[in-house]
């Protein structure tokens, strides 16, 4: 069953119940309005701060956009790109693409104009829906792409001259189902890799992947119709959307929060009675730090007791962070989620809410997933040894679109080779060691940065840390730790080096750099940026040429 049918079911069962809420705490009008009301208000007087739509309106909006696409000649498996900030418009447009039988192509809102153009070309998108934040970037490339890509503007402001208005175009379209038959084998979405090694690759998924994501998330966290999911990360990424899919499957409410400050998160949980929150590591750290400094107080938020689950994904999670979290929120369930866009986001491996004693591991195979850890020749390694993590299941991508070579390198006999180095302990729990390409080889020894990062994150003065390899004349490369200190704290290189004496000598960072740690929109450390900043880019090539 494709997820478009789930939307139809939710509209039939829970039509007048609120499906989605959008909150922008940096705006000030607190009137509660529906999207239908929003459409009737002049842009200059548009309501701000909080909007909501019911399941019926959600479904009608998706149908209108699907019917618009069909009227414009979009056919099965044509591609429609979505470049929007999080908001009420995002998901109905996404589902509208799917209902038309087309392929949804979400685009990272941080991409430059050139990267947007590249992704449109790579995916062969015929339509781009974009929001007001992207007028400038789209205008830069409009002349170059307009012959191949129709531009549709979605926003309250005046439509730019080089595009057509989403609001005007959909107003005259039918709100009835487009009636396009869709199966699990149909192509559904293209997601883009993080682009950490040049331009991103286009990851093609079938409808089976999307439906499997729903089942995995619901199986792991037991969402009921009464649960309320708080969505903060960007919807263009698989992570946030696929976690929401667990609530979507049972018609549970989703709250889209536009802001990551601790007070915004706690306020949203309290005011909207959220029960499930998916965080990134920096946001969880910020909440704990703000509580420790007295910048926020739990007593100011009266409705936090219903918050039952906090889970984290997209990056390695320090044990110390979760231990601190459970001291502050002892009634919370906790889960770690591991996944890639190639495996339709989170859940192919997860800790499990009953396995707090194994915090630090990414966990065990998720619902419907298989895993193995292999050496360079593809043979499974023995317990405790480090190898490349491979996963297999209904959520594995079909291919890298238009890239047979990369597909063949990543998928072998149905197994997705993740590029992540891991080990399995005696209880079957998998521990992430590092990205294969991030391993530092220092004097012949393999050093895995994540291990050092996890260790340094236990230091009471450290807010964030990233470890990279930098060139060394004698050892080839050495480990350098980029350390971001907590606000108001003082930390010296000597403090860090003394703390690291508990590590084996070869693992101790030889260089300490005090600087902010850059992370992308999904919370992953931007190590290519750090390598470029600190002269470590192209280190292997440089060694080979020396």
N, C-alpha and C positions, 0 to 999 in steps of 0.2 A: 504494500500500500504506500503510495507516495505521500509526502507531507502535505501536499495541497488538499488531499481528502481529509486530513486531520483538521485543517482550517475550516473546511465546510462543516465538519461534525461539530466543532466548537461553536460555530455561528448558529447552528441548529439547536444545540443543547443549552448554550449560555448566552444567547444573542444579546440580551440587555445588560449583561454583566461587563464590568470593565476588563478589557484585555491588556491594554498598555497604558502606562502613565509616563509622561515626560516631565522631568523636573530640571529647571535651570536656576540654581540658587543665586546666581549672580545677577538675575533679573528680579524685579520687585513687585510686579502685579500678581497677587496671590489668588485671583479669582479662579474658580474651578470651571473649566469649560470643556466641551467635547470638540472633537475635530470638526464635526458638522458645523458647529457655531463658528469655529475659526474660519471656515471657508466663506462665511457670510459677512465677516468683519473687514472693513477697509484696512489695508496693510499698516497705515499710520496709527491705527488704533488696535492693532492685533494684540490679543492677550499674551501675557508673558508669565514666566515662572512655571506654571503647571498646566498641562493639557492632558486629556485622556480620551481614549476611544474604546468603544465596546467591541465585542467579538463580531457583531453584525456589521458595524461600520468598517472594521478591519477587513472583513471578507468582501464587502462592497467595494472598498477602495482597491483591493487587489484585483477584483473582477474588472473594474473600470480601466485600470492600467493594462490588464491583459487584453481587453477588447480594443483599446487604443493601439496596442502593438500589432494586433491582427489586422486592424484597419490600415496600418502603415506598411503592410506587406511582410511583417515578421512571420517566419515560418518555423516549424520544428527544428530545434538545434541551432537556430540563429543566435547570435550573441548580443546581449544588452548589458552595457557597463553601468555601474552605479557608483557615483562619486559624491557622497553625502556625509555630513557629520551626523552623529547619533541624534535621533529624534523620531517623532511619531511617523514621519513619512517613510523612513528607511525600510521597515519590514513589510508594509503593504506593497511597496514598489518591488521588493525582492520576490515576494510571493506572486505578484502580478506577472513578473517575468516567467516564473515557473509555470503558472497556470496557462500561459500562452504556449507552453511547450518549448520555450526558448531556454537558453543557457544564461544564467545570471553571472555577471563578472564584477564582483565588488573590487574597488580600487582603493588602495591605501591613501588616506587623506593627507599624508605627509609627503607624498610624491611631488616632485617638481614637475613643471610643464613638460619637460623632455621625457621624464619617466612615465607620465600619463600617456603621452603620445606613443611611447614604446609599448606600453601594455595594451593600448587599443589596437595597435598593429599586430602584436603577437597573438592576441586573442581573436583577431578578426571581428571585433565588435562593430555592429552596424548602427548602434544607437548609444549615446552617452547621456545619462541623466545626472545633472550636477546641481549643487546647491550654491547659495550666495557667497560662501567662503571661497569658492573656486573660480569666480568670474574672471579674475585677473589671469590665473594660470591657463584657463581654457581659452581665453581671448588670445593669449600668446600663440597658441597652436591652431586656432580656429580656421585660418585660411589654408593651412596645410592638410587638415583632416576632414574638412567639411564636405569634400566630394565623396568620401567613403563613410563618414559617420554623421548621422543626424543628431543635432544637439538640442536637448530638452532641458529647460531650466525649471528647477523646483525650489520655490522660495517666496516669501511674502513681498519682497521688494520688486520693483519694476523689472520685467524681463529684459535682458540685454538684447541688442539689435541682432546679434549673430545667432540667436537661439529662438526656440519656440517655448511657449508657456505650458508647463505641466498642468496647471490649474485650469487654464482655458481649454486645453486639448481634452482633458478627461471629463470636463463638465457635461459634455454632450454624449459621452459613451455610456453604454448600458452597464448597469450594476449587476446584471445577471451573469451566471456562470458562462464562461466562453465555451464550455463543453469540449475541450480538447482532451482526448484520451491520453493518459500518461501512465507508464509502467515503471517498475523499479529499474529496468534496464535502460530507460531513456537517460540521455545526458542532462545534467542539472546545473552544474556550476563550475566556474573556473576561479580558483583562488591563486594568489601569487605568493611565491616564497619570499622570505624576508629580504632577499637581495643582498646578503652579506658578502657575496663574492661577485660583484658586478651587478648587472641588471637581473631582475627576478625571473624565475621560471614560472610558466603557467601550469597550474595543477588542475587536471580535469577529473571531476567526480560525477558519478551517476546518482540517480534518485535513491538507489539502494543505500548509498553512503549516508545521505541525509537522514533517512529513516532509521538506519542503524544508530546514528548519533543520538536520536531521540530515545531509543530503547536502552542504549548504554547508560545514558545519564539518569534515566528514570530508575533503572535497575540498581545503580550505584547509590542513589540518594533518596529513593522512595518518595518522590514528590507526590503530593495529593492536590486535589483541586483547591484546597484551602491555603496551600503554600504561596508565598509571594517572593518572587525572585528579583533581587536588585542587580541590574546590569550597568556596569560602569565602563568596561573596556570597549574599544571600537567595534562596531558591528561588521565592519568590512573583514574582520579577522574571524577565523573559524572558532576560536576559543569562546568568546562571550556568547555568540549566537548558539553554539552547540550546547553550552550549559543551559541556556534558556530553553532549548528544545525539550529538556526533561519536564519543565513546567508546561510548555506548549502542548505536550502530549496529553496532559490531563486537564487542560483548560485553566491552568493557574495564571494568576496575574503577573505581568512583568513590569518593573519600574526602571525606566531609563534615566540615569542620573548623569547630568552634564557637569562634572566637577569631581575632583579627587581629594579635596582637603578633608582632613579628619572630621571637622565639624559638619561638613556637608554629608558625609557618609552616615555618621551617627544620627543626624537629623532626619535623613531620608528613611533609615531603618525604623526610627521611632514614629515618625508621622505616617508612614505608609504601612506600618506593621509588617515589615519584611522579615521573612523567616530564613531565607537562604541568600548568602552574599558570596560572590566569587571575587577574590582580591588578587592583586599582584603583590609581590614581596615588598616593593617600596611603599605601597599604600598601607599595608599591615604595619610596617616599621613606623610609618608616620603617625598612625593612630596611637601606637604604644608610646612613641616619643612625646606626642602631644599630651597624653594622659600623665606621663611621668613628670613633665614640666608644668603641669597644672593649667595648660592652655585650654583644655576641654575637661569637663567632669561628667562622669557617667550619670550622676544625679540630675543633670540638666536634661536628660533624655528619658522620659518616664516609660516609654514602651520599647524596651530592649529585651525583655524576658522571652518574647516569642521567637527571637533570633536563635535558631537551633543549629544551623550549619554554617561554618566558615570554611571555604576551601580555596586552595591556591594552585595555580598551574603556570605553564609557559616558561618556567625556569627552575633551577635547583632551589630548594627551600632549606635555609639553615635550621638545624635542630633547635638552636637557642631561641630563634624567633617564635617557634610554635610553643616551646616550653613557657616562654614569657606570656604568650597570648593566652594559654590555658590557665595561667595564674590569674589573669585579669577577667577572663570569661570561662570559668570552670565548667559551666553547663553546656558549652558548645561541643557539638560534634566537629571533627576536623577530617579533611581528606586532602591528599596531594593528588593532582592529576597530571599525567604525562601524555603528550601527543604531539603530532606535527600536522601541518596543513595537509600533508600527503596522506595522513591517516584520519582525515576529517576532524582534526582538532583533538580535544582532550578525551581521555578515557581508554586508550588502548592499553595503558598501564595505570593503575591507581593504587594508593595505599589502602583504602578501605576504612570506613569510619570506626571499625572495631579494632584497628591495629595501631593505636597511638603508641604502643611500646616500640614500634618500628619507625617512628618519625625519623626522617633522614633518608629513608628509602623512597624511591618513587613507587614501589609497591609490587603488585602481582598482575598477571594478565587480566585485563578488563573483561566485562561481559561480552562473550562471543569472540574474544581475541586469543591468539596464540603468540608466544614469544620464544625466542632463542638468542643465545649469545655466541658469536662465532669468531674464529681467528681470520687471518688474512686469506686463507684458502677456503673459507666457508665452512670449516669444521667446527662443531660445537666445542667450546672450551669447558674445562672441568670447573666444578664449584669453586668459587673464590677467585678465579682468574679473570683478567680483564679482556674483553673482546667487544666487537660491534653488536649492538642490540638490533635485532630484526623482529618485525611484527607481521602478523598475518590475520586477516579477517575481512568481513564485508565492508569495512570502511576504508580499505586501501584504495588509493586513487586508481583511475583507469590508466593514466599516463601523464607525462609532461607533454602538453599540447604542442604539436609540431616540433618535437625534440626526441627522436627515436633513440639517439645515443644516450642521452641522460636517463631516459626511461629504462633502457637495458641495463644501465649501471646501477639503478636504484631498485628495480623489481626483478627478482629472479625466482622462478618457480612459485610465483604468488607471494613470496616474502618481500616485504619492504625493508631495505637496508637503510637504517635511519641516519647513519653517520655519527651516532652517539656511542661513546665507549661506556661500558657498564660491567658490573659483576653481579653474581647471584650468590646469596649467602646460604647457609645450611638449611634455612627455613623456606627457601624459595623466593625470598624477597630480593628485588632488583635494586641496586644502588647505581645511580648515574655517576660516572667518573668525569667525563668531559666530552666535548665535541671532538671527533676524530681529527679534524683539521686544526684544533686548538692545542693539541698535545705539544708540550715543550720538551725538546730533546737536548738535554744539557750534559755534556761530557758523556754521552752514551746512555744516560739514564732518562727514562720517560717520566716526565712530571705532568700531572693532571691538574690544571689550574683550579677546577671546581673544588678539589680537596683542600687546597690552601685557602680559597675564598670562604669555604664553610668554616674552616678553623678560625680565620681572622674575624669572621662575623661574630664570634663569641666575645671579642674584646669589647669591654663596656663603653669605650669611647668611639667605636667604629659604627658609622651609619650604613655605609655601603663599601664594597670592595670589589675590585676586578684584578685578575692576574693575567699578564701577557708575557710573551717571550720577547726579549730584546737581545740584539747581537752582542757577542762577547768573543774577543780575539782568541782566547784559549779554549773555552768550553763550547763555542759555537753559538749558543744562546743561554741566557740565564732568565730566571723568573723575576719579573718586576711587579710589585703590588701597587696598584693605584688605590689609595685609601681616601674615602670621604668621611670626615670627622663629624660627629653629631654636633648640632648647633649648641654653642655655649661651652663645649668641651675643648680641652687642650691635649694634644697628643703629639709626641715627637717620634723621630725615626728610631731613637734608642728605645722608646717604649715598645714600639712594634717589634724590633729585633729581639728584645728581651722576652716578649710574649711568645715569639716564634721559636724559642729554644726548646719548647716541648715537641717541635716537629723534628723528624729525622733531618740531619744536616743538609742532605742534597735537596730537600723540599723547601728549605727556608728561602724566602725571596731575598735576592742579593741587592735589590734596589727598591727603595720606597719612594713613592711619588704621592704627595698630598694634593688631591684635586677632586672635583666632582666626577662621579661615575655616570656616564651617559647611558641611558636606556631608551629603547624604542617604545612605540605605543603599546606593544604587548608585554613590556617589562623585561625584555631580554637585553643584556649588556651589549652595547654597540662596540664590540672588540675591534672591528676594522677601523673604526674612527679613532680608538685609542692607539692602535698600532701606527696609524698615520700621524697622529699627534706626537707620539714619542719615538718616532724613527724606527719602528719595528715592522713596517709594511714591507712585504716582499723578502722577508728574512731568509726563507729557505732558498729562494732563487739567488739571493746574494751570497749565501754560503756555497752554493754549487758553482758560482762564478769565481769565487775567491781562491 
